[in-house]
Amino acid sequence: MNWKVTAGRILFAVAIASLGIEHLVRGNFPAALFPFPAHFPGRFVVVMALGIAFLMAGLSIGLLRKAAITAFGLGVLFLLLTLYLHVPALIPHLFNGQVWTIIAELMAFSGGAFYASGLLPESLSTPQHYRFDRITAGQFLFAVSLVIFGILHFIYARYIATLIPSWIAAPLFWAYFVGVAFIGTAISLSLNWQRNLSSLLLGTMFLLWVLVLHAPRVVGHPHAEPELTSLLVALAMSGIAFMMAGFNGLKTSIVRTGARSSTRL
């Protein structure tokens, strides 16, 4: 693996494992990300089960222990959670920016997990086209999420500008700029044009957000669940983007690995 995929895999794994730890320590779901109703049967058991699942998935991906199949299962899980928890809430509130934001985040998580499952080591008996199908599906989900993020940045630019640290000049400009960056990266991924560069820049931007925007807010509000969850979302997004930035460097190695396996047979 090249350094971009390795770095992205580790960042994504740390974010997912930390999300699991957050479930286990708080004994509750992140309120916006997984809004299970209070009367949901066996709610606490589901909290613990999801926490363990995310923690084990993060460790599996980070340590490369059955990472590909774990990442695939993680992608399916995020899709199911999106369909169950958020799509029904969106139907009567099509113009609710918060619901769209969470759907886009979970869609990006699912896409990143599918993408990782196509890149990470697994049995050589798995047909290569299955791996590329996962990569394609993951890239599509991630690109769609970026378009949603970009549109939301234009609609809610003035609100987003208030979230930018006061020491950064022209916050409204940066709110619009990031919206353009999201949509531009989505187009780049869709057209396969300068995808490595755009994904690398996107991953760097998200990582800077973690350090400059989210980390200080978590330090200032250590018991505020939304602040920590937002940091983990940005960290995961950075990891996904870095993995996509390293794809071309792996494509040849995947094909060659399959060729060597066929030769041995």
KANORHU-V572238 format. One record per helix or strand of 2 or more residues. SS is the DSSP state (H for helix, E for strand). FROM is the first residue (numbers start at 1). TO is the last residue. If there is no record, write none. Layout:
ss | from | to
SS | FROM | TO
SS | FROM | TO
This chain:
ss | from | to
H | 3 | 26
H | 43 | 63
H | 67 | 91
H | 97 | 119
H | 128 | 155
H | 157 | 163
H | 171 | 191
H | 195 | 220
H | 225 | 245
H | 247 | 264
